[in-house]
Amino acid sequence: AALWFAGQFHALLYSVLYVVAILPGVPLGLALFGRRHPAAWIGGPLLGYGLTQLTIWLVIESGLASSGMFVLAWLILLGTTLLVNRTAGPEPALRMSEWTAPDSAALLLVLVLVPVLMGPPYANLGRADAEGNRYYRAYFTADFLWHSALAFEVGKFALPPRNPYMTPRAMNYYWTYFLLPATAAELLPPSPAGFVDLQRYLKANAILSGLLMMGALFLVVRSAVPSAGPAALAVALAVVAASAEGLYAIVDLLRRGAPLTALSDMNVDAVTAWFFNGMRVDNVPRSLWYTPQHTTAVALGLVGWLVAIAGGSAASVRAIAGAGLALGLATTMNPLLGGCFSLVYGAAVVGDAVGSGQFWQRVPKHAIAAAPVMLAVLWGSASKVMDGAGSAVQIGLFNIAAHHPIITLALSLGPILVPALAGLRRVPGAASRPVWIACAGIILGLFLLYFVRISESSWVGFRAGQILLVSIPILLARTFAAMSPRMAALLAAVILAVGLPTTIVDTWNA
């Protein structure tokens, strides 16, 4: 239904192409996680999406871009992954925990959040009036229209693509994610809507990639607790109730006697910037709506984390290679996020190895996982994606980060961060490896939030927020798992009361 309202028949048609495009990753997912665990059917397609983007790039780079060559290259990719699956043998590289019917129910309930949050805004995105004029709300003009122009340039099949706003400069931006929808818009039969078809493909691509990201997040959080309920609760709250900025804005309006209708003109998830001139964090819905390319990088990074959790420092070479592939593909989508998820993977492996007393026997072989990441960095540099990034990075506590640092963090993430800290204590029946992941992710995210910036001061904060919002739920699930059902329900109700207003107002405005 969300796909239909976002782009009608063309979005549904594109979803078929999307499923075909990600199929080459399924054999790899099966080889890593086994066919009886949904990680194979979530992590595998994510690997397939990344590999298909690089395959499309390779065809374009070769100067042979055509429908026939794209199909031939896809068939070669599929044959290669099937061969890898066959040579890997019948046993998966990782021994995953048993998956039950309650796990499936919890996963599906979490996945429903994606069409619920993305469907209404995308149905109204680019809606035409009686005269044919199309309308886009503010944030979509900054992101979605830029992505439309970007994808249109990518669809010209000339590398590196040119910046549509600063021709003839090369596009120093993350265009890897957009290769599939751009190629589809160029090669599929056009409709009278023309350029609008590309926008329909972009919306469908974002919805489907959002589903995979949400599934990967649930799998990582589920690995931290003995049962599915706390994991689903933690993920849902991290998605819809992470920020207290909406509640703060409501209280402020009531205190000043201003009408609550002013909320419809407020950038509610940026209250920390407007009210305190401090750092701001974009919530998960904004990542789904506005920056699907970064969301896909996060999803691939989560696949790498899942390998670290399931296999630990003693993981087999096959599992480590799978983690490296996921982290490398994440780096092609976004070098900063891919690198950060790789650092967290490394920290988790080192922590687990130190605890085992076999540091030198286990850690060196994880260099296998670093190789694809380094190759991705070199590819990004050669493709002009990263040009200028190094000179723009600054380290230190800058003015915007120093403005009310505690208040801004409490408003942006407090509803889930504060109760998540209780998840650091020991939880009976819960694994310890996810705690390493969560702690490393939170520490790195906070460091980026306060001490790293580029020329656009908010950008690193947004990426830091994405890392924090997939790390905190791991500990929050452990908090719920250690509580009685009654107390867990009470805590969840309090978090909802504090955090849900932000998402409601933000979704309405979007």
C-alpha positions in Angstrom: 0.0 0.0 0.0 2.8 2.4 0.8 4.5 1.7 -2.5 1.2 2.2 -4.4 0.5 5.6 -2.7 4.1 6.7 -3.2 4.3 6.0 -6.9 1.3 3.9 -8.1 2.0 1.3 -10.8 5.5 2.5 -11.5 6.6 2.1 -7.9 5.2 -1.5 -7.8 6.9 -2.2 -11.1 10.2 -0.9 -9.8 9.8 -3.0 -6.6 9.9 -6.1 -8.8 13.1 -4.9 -10.4 14.5 -4.1 -6.9 13.9 -7.7 -5.8 15.6 -9.1 -8.9 18.5 -6.7 -8.3 19.2 -7.9 -4.7 18.8 -11.6 -5.5 22.6 -12.2 -6.0 23.1 -11.5 -2.3 20.8 -14.2 -1.1 23.3 -17.1 -1.8 25.9 -15.1 0.3 23.3 -14.6 3.1 22.6 -18.3 3.1 26.3 -19.2 3.2 26.8 -16.8 6.1 23.7 -17.3 8.3 21.9 -20.5 7.1 18.5 -20.7 5.5 16.7 -21.2 8.8 17.5 -17.7 10.1 16.1 -14.4 8.7 19.5 -12.9 8.8 20.1 -14.7 5.5 17.0 -13.1 3.9 17.8 -9.6 5.3 21.6 -9.5 5.3 21.9 -11.3 2.0 19.7 -8.9 0.0 21.6 -6.0 1.5 24.8 -7.5 0.2 23.1 -8.0 -3.1 22.0 -4.4 -3.3 25.6 -3.2 -2.7 27.1 -5.7 -5.2 24.5 -4.8 -7.8 25.4 -1.1 -7.5 29.1 -1.9 -8.1 28.2 -4.1 -11.0 26.2 -1.3 -12.6 29.1 1.0 -12.0 31.5 -1.5 -13.7 29.3 -1.7 -16.8 29.1 2.1 -17.1 32.8 2.5 -16.4 33.6 0.0 -19.2 31.7 2.2 -21.7 29.2 -0.6 -22.6 26.1 0.7 -20.8 23.0 -0.9 -22.4 20.1 -3.0 -21.3 21.7 -6.2 -22.6 25.1 -5.5 -20.9 23.4 -4.8 -17.6 21.5 -8.0 -17.7 24.6 -10.0 -18.7 26.6 -8.4 -15.9 23.8 -9.2 -13.4 23.8 -12.9 -14.5 27.5 -13.1 -14.1 27.2 -11.6 -10.6 24.4 -14.1 -9.7 26.5 -17.0 -11.1 29.5 -15.9 -9.0 27.5 -15.7 -5.7 25.9 -19.1 -6.4 29.4 -20.6 -7.0 30.6 -19.0 -3.7 27.6 -20.6 -1.9 28.3 -24.0 -3.4 31.9 -24.0 -2.6 31.2 -22.8 1.0 29.6 -26.2 1.8 26.3 -27.1 3.4 27.1 -25.6 6.9 26.7 -21.8 7.3 29.7 -19.8 8.4 27.9 -18.7 11.6 25.9 -20.6 14.2 22.9 -18.4 14.8 20.5 -18.7 17.7 17.3 -20.6 17.3 14.5 -18.5 15.6 11.0 -18.9 16.9 7.4 -17.9 15.9 7.4 -15.0 18.5 10.6 -13.8 16.9 8.9 -13.7 13.5 5.9 -11.9 14.9 8.1 -9.3 16.6 10.2 -8.8 13.4 7.1 -8.2 11.3 5.6 -5.8 13.8 8.8 -3.7 13.7 8.9 -3.8 9.9 5.4 -2.4 9.8 6.8 0.9 11.2 8.5 1.6 7.8 5.4 1.8 5.6 3.5 3.5 8.4 6.1 6.2 8.7 7.1 6.5 5.0 3.7 6.0 3.3 1.9 9.2 4.2 4.7 11.6 3.5 5.8 9.9 0.3 2.2 9.8 -0.9 2.1 13.6 -0.7 5.7 14.1 -1.9 5.6 15.9 -5.3 1.8 16.0 -5.4 0.5 18.0 -8.3 -2.3 20.6 -8.2 -4.9 21.2 -10.9 -2.4 23.2 -13.1 0.3 20.5 -12.9 2.5 22.3 -10.4 4.3 20.0 -8.0 4.9 20.7 -4.4 7.6 19.5 -1.9 7.9 20.3 1.8 11.0 22.1 3.0 13.3 19.2 3.9 12.4 17.3 0.7 13.6 20.3 -1.3 17.0 20.0 0.4 17.3 16.2 -0.1 14.8 14.6 -2.4 15.0 17.2 -5.2 18.8 17.1 -4.9 18.7 13.3 -5.2 16.4 13.5 -8.2 18.9 15.8 -10.0 21.8 13.6 -8.8 20.1 10.4 -10.1 19.3 12.1 -13.4 23.0 12.9 -13.9 24.0 9.4 -12.9 21.5 8.1 -15.5 23.5 9.8 -18.3 26.1 6.9 -17.8 29.1 9.3 -17.8 31.6 8.8 -15.0 32.3 10.5 -12.8 28.8 12.1 -12.9 28.7 15.9 -12.9 27.3 18.1 -10.2 24.0 19.4 -11.6 24.3 22.6 -9.5 28.0 23.3 -10.3 28.8 21.9 -13.7 31.2 21.0 -15.0 32.6 19.9 -11.6 32.5 16.2 -10.7 29.9 15.1 -8.2 31.7 14.8 -4.9 28.8 13.1 -3.2 27.6 9.6 -2.4 26.0 8.5 -5.6 26.6 4.7 -5.3 23.2 4.1 -3.8 21.4 5.9 -6.7 22.8 3.7 -9.5 19.9 1.3 -9.6 17.0 3.8 -9.7 18.9 6.0 -12.1 19.6 3.1 -14.4 16.0 2.0 -14.2 14.7 5.5 -15.1 17.0 5.6 -18.1 16.3 2.2 -19.5 12.7 1.3 -18.6 10.0 2.6 -21.0 9.1 6.1 -20.0 5.5 7.3 -19.3 4.1 10.7 -20.1 5.1 11.7 -16.6 8.7 11.7 -17.7 11.0 12.9 -14.9 8.4 12.0 -12.3 9.0 8.3 -13.1 12.5 8.7 -11.6 11.1 10.2 -8.5 8.7 7.3 -8.1 11.6 4.9 -8.4 13.5 6.9 -5.8 10.6 6.7 -3.4 10.1 3.0 -3.9 13.8 2.3 -3.5 13.9 4.2 -0.2 10.9 2.3 1.2 12.3 -1.1 0.3 15.8 -0.2 1.5 14.2 1.1 4.7 12.6 -2.2 5.3 16.0 -4.0 5.0 17.6 -1.5 7.4 14.8 -2.0 10.0 15.1 -5.7 9.7 18.9 -5.6 10.2 18.5 -3.3 13.3 16.0 -5.8 14.8 18.3 -8.7 14.3 21.2 -6.9 16.0 19.1 -5.8 19.0 17.4 -9.3 19.2 20.9 -10.9 19.6 21.3 -8.9 22.9 18.4 -10.4 24.8 16.9 -13.8 25.5 13.5 -13.1 24.0 11.9 -11.1 21.2 9.6 -8.8 23.2 12.3 -6.5 24.7 14.0 -6.3 21.4 10.9 -5.2 19.5 10.0 -2.7 22.2 13.5 -1.2 22.2 13.6 -0.9 18.4 10.1 0.6 18.2 10.8 3.2 20.9 14.2 4.1 19.2 12.2 4.7 16.0 9.2 6.7 17.3 10.2 8.1 20.7 13.9 8.9 20.8 13.6 12.7 21.0 12.0 14.9 23.6 12.1 18.0 21.4 8.5 17.9 20.4 7.4 17.8 24.1 9.7 20.6 24.9 8.2 22.7 22.0 4.7 22.0 23.2 5.5 23.0 26.8 7.2 26.2 25.6 4.2 27.2 23.4 1.8 26.6 26.3 4.0 28.5 28.7 4.0 31.5 26.3 0.3 31.2 25.6 1.0 30.6 21.9 -1.3 28.4 19.8 -0.2 24.8 19.3 -0.8 25.3 15.6 2.6 26.9 15.5 4.0 23.3 15.6 3.1 22.9 11.9 5.6 25.6 11.0 8.3 24.3 13.4 11.4 22.2 12.5 10.5 20.2 15.6 13.4 17.7 15.5 15.8 20.6 15.4 14.7 22.4 18.6 18.2 21.9 20.0 19.5 24.1 17.2 16.8 26.8 17.1 16.3 27.1 20.9 19.8 26.4 22.2 22.0 27.0 19.1 23.5 23.5 19.8 24.0 20.2 17.9 21.0 18.4 16.5 20.4 14.8 15.8 18.0 13.6 13.1 15.6 10.9 14.3 15.1 7.5 12.5 12.0 8.7 10.5 14.1 11.5 9.1 16.8 9.1 8.0 14.1 7.0 6.3 12.5 10.0 4.6 15.4 12.1 3.6 18.7 10.2 3.5 18.1 6.6 2.3 21.7 6.5 1.0 23.0 6.9 4.5 20.4 4.6 5.9 21.5 1.8 3.5 25.1 2.3 4.6 23.9 1.9 8.2 22.0 -1.3 7.3 25.1 -2.8 5.7 27.2 -1.8 8.7 24.6 -3.6 10.9 25.2 -6.8 8.9 28.9 -6.5 9.8 28.0 -6.0 13.5 25.8 -9.1 13.4 28.7 -11.2 12.3 30.8 -9.8 15.1 28.0 -10.7 17.6 27.4 -14.2 16.3 31.0 -15.2 15.6 33.0 -13.0 17.9 36.8 -12.9 17.7 36.8 -16.7 17.0 34.7 -16.3 13.8 35.8 -18.4 10.8 37.6 -16.9 7.9 34.4 -17.2 5.8 32.4 -15.2 8.4 35.1 -12.5 8.7 35.1 -12.2 4.9 31.3 -11.8 4.9 31.6 -9.0 7.6 34.3 -7.3 5.6 32.2 -7.4 2.4 29.3 -5.8 4.3 31.5 -3.1 5.8 33.2 -2.5 2.5 29.9 -2.0 0.7 28.7 0.3 3.5 31.8 2.4 2.9 30.9 2.7 -0.8 27.6 4.1 0.2 29.1 6.5 2.8 32.8 6.4 3.6 32.4 8.0 7.0 29.6 5.7 8.2 31.3 2.7 6.7 34.5 3.5 8.4 32.8 4.2 11.7 30.9 0.9 11.6 34.2 -0.8 10.8 35.8 0.8 13.9 33.0 -0.5 16.1 33.4 -4.0 14.6 37.1 -3.9 15.4 36.5 -2.7 18.9 34.0 -5.5 19.6 36.4 -8.1 18.2 39.3 -6.8 20.3 37.2 -6.7 23.4 36.0 -10.3 22.9 39.5 -11.5 22.1 40.9 -9.8 25.3 38.2 -11.5 27.3 39.0 -14.9 25.8 42.7 -14.7 26.6 43.6 -15.5 23.0 44.2 -12.0 21.6 47.1 -12.8 19.3 45.6 -16.1 18.0 42.3 -14.4 17.0 42.6 -10.7 16.2 45.2 -10.8 13.3 42.9 -12.8 11.0 40.3 -10.1 11.2 42.5 -8.0 9.0 40.6 -9.9 6.3 37.6 -7.8 7.2 39.6 -4.6 6.8 40.7 -5.3 3.2 37.3 -4.7 1.6 37.0 -1.4 3.6 40.3 -0.2 2.3 39.4 -1.1 -1.2 36.2 0.8 -0.8 38.1 3.9 0.4 40.4 3.6 -2.6 37.4 3.2 -4.9 35.7 6.2 -3.4 38.8 8.3 -3.9 39.2 7.2 -7.5 35.6 7.9 -8.2 35.8 11.5 -6.9 33.2 10.7 -4.3 35.5 11.8 -1.4 37.3 14.7 -3.1 37.7 17.6 -0.6 36.4 15.6 2.4 39.8 15.3 4.1 40.5 19.1 4.1 37.0 19.9 5.4 37.3 17.7 8.5 38.1 19.5 11.8 38.7 17.9 15.2 37.9 19.8 18.4 35.1 21.1 20.6 33.6 23.8 18.4 31.1 26.5 19.4 28.0 24.7 18.2 28.9 21.6 20.2 29.8 23.6 23.3 26.4 25.3 23.5 24.4 23.5 26.2 25.9 20.1 25.5 24.0 18.2 28.2 20.6 19.8 27.5 20.8 19.2 23.8 21.8 15.6 24.2 19.0 15.0 26.7 16.5 16.5 24.3 17.8 14.7 21.2 18.3 11.3 22.7 17.4 11.4 26.4 14.1 9.4 26.3 16.0 6.2 25.2 19.6 7.0 26.2 18.9 7.5 30.0 17.0 4.2 30.5 19.4 2.3 28.2 22.3 2.9 30.6 20.7 0.4 33.0 21.3 -2.2 30.3 25.0 -2.1 31.1 24.5 -4.4 34.1 24.5 -8.1 33.7 21.2 -9.6 32.3 20.7 -13.4 32.9 20.7 -15.3 29.7 21.9 -12.4 27.6 25.1 -12.5 25.5 27.9 -10.1 26.3 29.2 -9.4 22.8 26.3 -7.0 21.9 27.3 -4.9 24.9 30.8 -4.4 23.3 29.1 -3.3 20.1 26.7 -0.9 21.9 29.3 0.7 24.0 31.7 1.2 21.2 29.0 2.6 19.0 27.8 5.1 21.7 31.3 6.3 22.6 32.2 6.8 18.9 28.8 8.5 18.2 29.2 10.9 21.1 32.8 11.7 20.0 31.7 12.5 16.5 28.7 14.5 17.8 30.9 16.8 20.0 34.4 16.8 18.5 34.2 16.3 14.7 32.8 18.7 12.2 33.1 19.6 8.5 32.3 22.8 6.7 28.6 22.2 7.1 28.4 22.1 10.9 25.3 19.8 11.3 26.3 17.1 8.9 28.6 15.0 11.2 25.9 15.4 13.9 23.4 13.8 11.6 25.7 10.8 10.9 26.7 10.5 14.6 23.0 10.4 15.4 22.5 7.5 13.0 25.2 5.5 14.8 23.8 6.4 18.2 20.2 5.5 17.3 21.2 1.9 16.3 23.6 1.4 19.2 21.4 2.6 22.1 18.5 0.1 21.4 20.9 -2.7 22.1 21.3 -1.6 25.7 17.6 -0.5 26.0 16.5 -4.0 25.1 18.6 -5.3 27.9 17.0 -2.8 30.3 13.6 -4.1 29.4 14.8 -7.8 29.6 15.9 -7.3 33.2 12.5 -5.8 34.3 9.2 -7.5 35.1 6.6 -7.2 32.3 4.6 -4.6 34.4 7.6 -2.4 35.0 8.8 -2.7 31.4 5.3 -1.6 30.2 5.4 1.4 32.6 8.8 2.4 31.4 7.8 2.1 27.8 4.7 4.2 28.4 6.9 7.0 30.0 9.3 6.9 27.0 6.4 7.1 24.6 4.8 10.0 26.5 8.1 12.0 26.3 9.3 11.0 22.8 6.2 10.3 20.7 5.1 14.0 20.3 8.3 14.7 18.2 7.5 11.9 15.8 3.9 12.8 15.5 4.6 16.5 14.7 7.5 15.7 12.5 5.5 13.1 10.4 2.6 15.5 10.0 4.9 18.3 8.9 6.7 15.9 6.5 
